[in-house]
Amino acid sequence: MRRARLGAVLVGVWGAGLLGAGLFNTDPVSGFPLGTPATVDYTTSGALHDAFSLPALAWRRL
């Protein structure tokens, strides 16, 4: 029962992360797209995109 609940919570966190990352635009950085200077200027939208992406995508690094 605990594993099922944990699995459901993890899937929910992953889904919320994907939805949140999709709602906010990422910032252009490091020359992408072409012609963008190689600087990092974060906007609120870009920071929120990155914050929501972490729980959705960070597990792949484990």
C-alpha positions as CSV (number, residue, x, y, z in Angstrom):
1,M,0.0,0.0,0.0
2,R,2.8,2.4,0.8
3,R,4.6,1.8,-2.5
4,A,1.4,2.4,-4.4
5,R,0.9,5.7,-2.6
6,L,4.5,6.7,-3.1
7,G,4.3,5.9,-6.8
8,A,1.1,8.0,-7.2
9,V,2.7,10.9,-5.4
10,L,5.8,10.7,-7.6
11,V,3.8,10.6,-10.8
12,G,1.8,13.6,-9.5
13,V,4.9,15.6,-8.8
14,W,6.4,14.7,-12.2
15,G,3.1,15.7,-13.9
16,A,2.9,19.0,-12.1
17,G,6.5,19.7,-13.0
18,L,5.9,19.1,-16.7
19,L,2.7,21.2,-16.7
20,G,4.5,24.1,-14.9
21,A,7.5,23.9,-17.2
22,G,5.1,24.1,-20.2
23,L,3.3,27.1,-18.8
24,F,6.4,29.3,-18.6
25,N,8.8,30.1,-21.4
26,T,12.5,29.4,-21.0
27,D,15.1,32.0,-21.5
28,P,17.5,32.0,-24.5
29,V,21.1,31.3,-23.2
30,S,24.6,30.4,-24.4
31,G,24.0,31.2,-28.0
32,F,20.7,29.3,-28.4
33,P,18.8,30.2,-30.5
34,L,21.4,31.4,-33.0
35,G,22.4,35.0,-32.6
36,T,21.7,35.1,-28.9
37,P,24.7,36.5,-26.9
38,A,26.5,34.0,-24.6
39,T,25.1,35.6,-21.4
40,V,22.6,34.4,-18.9
41,D,19.9,36.9,-18.0
42,Y,17.1,35.2,-16.1
43,T,13.6,36.4,-16.2
44,T,10.8,35.4,-13.8
45,S,9.3,33.2,-16.5
46,G,12.6,31.5,-17.2
47,A,13.3,30.9,-13.5
48,L,9.8,29.4,-13.0
49,H,10.4,27.2,-16.1
50,D,13.6,25.9,-14.6
51,A,12.1,25.5,-11.1
52,F,9.2,23.4,-12.4
53,S,11.6,21.4,-14.7
54,L,13.8,20.2,-11.8
55,P,11.4,17.7,-10.2
56,A,10.2,16.5,-13.5
57,L,13.6,15.9,-15.1
58,A,16.1,15.6,-12.3
59,W,15.3,12.0,-11.5
60,R,16.8,10.9,-14.8
61,R,20.3,11.9,-13.4
62,L,20.0,9.4,-10.5
